[in-house]
Amino acid sequence: MDQEALYSSFAPRLKDLLVLKVVRPLYPMAAVMRRIEGHVVVEFTVQKDGSVGKALIVESVPEDIFDAVALSAIQQFRFQPPEVDGNLMTADAVLRFAFRLDNGGKVSVE
């Protein structure tokens, strides 16, 4: 499945939610030392209180290298939950963490 098809299968996407708190995963030292780059795509549920509920890795390249730090980070995110007719709602969303060494080992959130 290509990237756009993967993202379009989730609604709403991250851009449709107001992010109140972002936590970037720490780049694993073993991956830095071995010069490993990659990405992790996480599907998750925003709860009515803005916290992150169920989170699941839907894509990981390379497998298992960045999964733990990505899941740890997403659990610390906070969102303004969507509201419909005055009622707060849960929402499913997707987020991609890109692990690149060319930007000083900082992880980008997409």
Buried (B, 14 or more C-beta within 10 A) or exposed (E): EEEEEBBEEBEEBBEEBEBEEEEEBEBBEEBBEEEBBBBBBBBBBBBBEBBBEEBEBBBBEEEEBBBEBBBEBBBEBBBEBBEEEEEBEEBBBBBBBBBBEEEEBEBEBE
